[in-house]
Amino acid sequence: MSVLLALSWAKLITAGVNLIEKPWPNWPWLRWSSSDSELQLSPCILSHLSSTTNTTNTTNTNTTTTTLGRMIPSAGQLAQQVLLAGSTLFTLNNYCVPSDTNCYPIPAHFHALNTSVHGRLIQPKVPDFDCINTECFTQDWRAEQAELAMFVNFETGFGTSSPSSTLPGIGRGRIPQYIVEAQTHSDVVHAVEFARRHNLRLRIKNTGHDYLGRSGEEGSFVVWTHRLKKTQFNPHFIPHGADHSVQPVPALIAESGVQVLDLYTAADKAGVIVTGGVSKSVGAAGGFSLGGGHGPLAPLHGLAVDNILEIEVVLATGAIVKASPYSHPDLFTALRGGGSAFGAVLSIAYKAHVPPKDGFVGLVGEFSVASNASEPDETWKGLLRQWVAVQPQLSEVGFAGYSYVRRNDDTPFAYVLPTSKTGTLDAAKEAFKPFLDFADAHPGVKIDYKFVHEDTWYKLWFGDFTTALDSLDAVGINLLLGSRLVPKTVVENNATALADYLAAAVSPSIVHLVAGGAVSKQPDFPASVNPAWRETLLHIDLPVSWAFNATLAQIEGMQKYLTAHTLALGQIAQFPNGVEASYPSESDWNEVEWQKIWYGEENYKTLIEAKKKYDPTGVFSGRKVPGSEFVGY
């Protein structure tokens, strides 16, 4: 047993205080025990833990990389992690990748796995990263490719590693080594158990629509849930573990391969609505939900996590459990916003709602400023000031919507209003009037828009709403995002600064009015999304892309720009307590204080407690997911 795991909690508290408050000698802090096949605290560190001698502080605050390619915390970081981790430490996990011939499974092991999953083990070939066929840029085609992501940089590795790395763009890039095409729940169990036994770099994927590339990794072993497509409407659903006092509610149950299109189709057929995303290719019962899940119906009924009644999940042990407010409630909380670090989801039961009695009103269109307009820059700035200033009023009426702000191109937008809230199309028109009046008063402004009415959400979303936002859904490209949540107080009291930031940007900004309303209310049972969501009005994404022939230096420059651009938005979008917040599923790959900004500082401690309980050895991990700084990725 490792000394690292055997130390008592009382000793670790003392050690942790010493490590933080006492100067740290320049000694190696870990050693590899080949006999025990694990990392251990070195004898000199153990000696230091019982010493109170002051020495010169030469703490190394950087992380280091082992020959196995995983990240190990530095001594200073470990000290802080000991204090955070509580009475039980995690196991530092040296994941076994194909280059590790001493530990990687031999062909006979994979043959046995293939037999257990009925021949559904895939060993993907390296794809054509420079594919220029039309299908390579379509969501439907990419979703059906087991080894591909929606965005090419998460296949090649370009833009996801340092230019000095030997990984990007060489050999397999980030294409998985093996993939289990799960068609049954037992397939997922077999895959998870295999990954645990052989200490593989396990990843879970549905469509690969992930802006942080967490559905794949160099040398990874992937469970592909895309074939788990069942949906079921239950008008009298009771969560697992509930007693007889709990009243049944309508629910739509979706397996983890279901996409937003599938979810909305099933809901429409059942005559209900559920909270999903805006993009057709997004998985509706996987990463979308686990990360929080914002969408066009969020202001009406809350985030996806606010509407989850039960989650069926495979744990690190291979056991299948149903997490709900009445069964494994701490896991239920952690999964709803904490991401993919706790298990492999098999299905999610969503609360189903009665649709608005008068259907939905949509406003779709686009605006821009002509290049030959008088004072085009000032007109553009003024137009965006009006656009930002009108958002709180739209929220009060009940609107949700998206706009793709682009200085040198049209800015498409799409908004939706559940009509039973206000009852009339006139109310929708009145809410937009200040912006439309400004556009009419400035000849240089070009605006094309229309109000539409549909009796169901599916008709509006599948039709005009999705068509208007088609340019937001480009795939088969290189793409990274930054983002910040913008509190209602900033939009109401500092709209000019926010609008001027958007107007001055040389790259696009995607402005989501997907908060306020029901999102501002606490859910019936605690979730683990960043608490800042409850004070948020806007969520703003900052996408950057680059050409396939860009150099590593150009890509690195783009990354640095994105981080600086994101931090600049954060300075404007601070919450009343002075903190910044972001949506972890759409955030900067290089975010430094990701634990605090993505999840909230106190909230993150709760996630770590759940990680310790359900997966202390890191069977489920990924770059910058809860616990990855302890167990690696």
Steps between C-alpha positions, in 0.01 A plus 500: 500500500635841409622726779310778325174318568596372845567835666230594748278803448635672809854455371403632157345814648826566681698412191283717282541803727874448510517463123311822444629717782854369541761554229542194281846344445608420148455123525321254273160440650389173343668177406379211285479164673540230235421229751168658595439657156397831652622847591613551861621793707879488509675435833643850509150644469374277778786626711410858415138449599606443861751784498438861593835631372477815286688488172518707185179486298568360154158348435438401142141604424485344156364163407734241353443232242599138554621277219145362487367835391280573806514814707637479856445786747803690628588495869328831570187392317496167684506681834194704408329192360558307823309766690219493246480127460389415853547179690558269204755577230463419136727256322735668254419303187763422236267410216627228272526606134607297194866603528517340845566144389557381856141570600287546187258212431625235260295396195352205691350741754336707228377182330329397823344845534378486142331169574329641810360794300389275212755618244446871553860594579642741241867573431466819295738596225652846480252714303573756232544807718494721190170366368335753269198293396166664575403228744799582720335831587160358594387419852306187405797337327751585772265375771499158333881469498612321815849650506428860397414815691291786371808724494818391324748641751374246754600229253839632389606650832585835345395776738472257791867466592814709519679546164798321660291186550566200280131409494314756284441402143742207506389139462157439651466843661216469755318220316407225749689172490194283562125571506215291638187565293254452784159372395389369838550610858709190562739614225567815701554298818748266327691797357520685832615188683764433232629857524518477878683165502758619250519860620417643158435860408122463484280750318124505435364626167164542330539741206829669586327839521733617776676836500775367729561176310434282803348214300842395377867522592837376382515125564146490638250217535152628412150383581282621211140528623356634174299181429310524831205682344188396691253756628191432710225731622365412843204714610525369859871489578629456856879527557683198632501476878204730558243399759123490451459866593676616182252588227566376145580751226524476121852411386688435178776242544788521253796266460847649478522479119192716450563837332304823530313425177398160638396653832284773349345253254402261781366786714292638214356156431399474869348849496748644755810718505833437671807715552767422240768682306481699181726291272363183343822300541547562871456193718192560713577251777875517541749785516235763430299407807796419723651842435180690583314521173382843386257537213215699347247372756721559805341835599161327486582180691860521623831346402509135397639404842205672668267264316675168555302255712732200489831391344593139428877473510785248497737562790875442505437160659285394205183513707189658348312734732209739461581834661212719611409725794406178683783268393868600500398865542861626519576334166178642358617849597853450367390364163266794440763759410822333609564339164630161397731425792267272697370231268374399157140607450259245354179703511346816643139559599393859423199676642248547217292818488168598353563731202374862501137497394548757222825365359818700440593828338838524333701798379771409252720711280837668462652847524819674393647840424589578140867568439413819311280632779575837655727432800456120481700430817294737712178372346604142576581593859168677541311208350656253742433732793133484412519124451653441843274754673183329376594154634368552859165617360483196273570278797225662704248432223611135488730483197802277456733535205836494326695747290828448316669840518741555208639840407580430135213272420128465571404436861230229497261473792210281612271560800207304634208603722258249655176682419297389799723718716401827333220383276557724199731553207475873571691455826785335310517786251492761775795341680723534192379847406792707644752304297291507184442874538876561520556292187229692312655832603846414360512447124829310524338223699375203304244282677285220372262331742164333536267392778366148468250300701482122537268291711782269618860551609618227266364676192663831592834347602526259208400774256578871516688492831764247392525645150580846638785365714649263246832690488553436872518127441802467271688171553802336342701813580760595759323667791567612855270699729528734792195612695362689797165513673378859521295593808173684464645792699769558237255491208271743680762736644803472272349422162714760323830340605376156402371620162821691426701184576290305249522780243880521521560125471677379187357150552133397530300486821201273557256669739258259667194631683445163672487599866268700723145378551495143626881478490519759777308270733658222705399151378286267710815304593855647513706485181872562453499758222682822577273690742568812290243369250226612739612863465582482128313658212734442203749230412756617243719264297817622326589264213829505310596288202801463273583365156615142452837623373565729798841466663545396863614854578181642350287252697680587822442869427129430451486319834668790678259744338202291609616484862567875513167573329317275749668660802409845368134399485532360849610837634177654371279205597593471867228402743413714804741297716785578259531154345488394137303199379487284192304207359746206515372332184582811295815641654861588427726194463773699678291633791733511803257533791251262343383341825383834638381661176323198351342356814525753783750460781273358772303293250820340376584368846173309501587350160836386634329325790278312253802413284681358802201288588404365160824499297813567709728318256390697195341234282304793354705808431588756238686823465365754750213294638440477876780305664730493196757708688522212750465184294635628169342459159 
